[in-house]
Amino acid sequence: MRNENEKFWANLALNLTIAARETYVPQTEEVAEPGKLRAYNEMLHRICSHLATPNGGSASWLLPMLVEIAERTAILSSVNWAIADARKKTGSL
């Protein structure tokens, strides 16, 4: 990783994959909440796009966008956990 910011975004992406598991039907291949799963996927897409951009670029827009998606799709508490945990692990953002 190039810096602490990238570690934060990578940890946040990992945490979002963990949180997205709440959309599954336990012990099956079924998805109970496809709209929420799609929201997690969209957030992961935005984070990975940021990480894949040469020189990183500014991410000042990214957290507000993730929170807006989370509010709109009723997953804010899980996203807040993912952000707080990534901050705790990296001391960043």
Buried (B, 14 or more C-beta within 10 A) or exposed (E): EEEEBBBBBBBBBBBBEEBBEBBBEEEEEEBEBEEBBBBBBBBBEBBEEBBEEEEBEEBEEBBEEBBEBBEEBEBBEBBEBBBEBBBEBBEBB
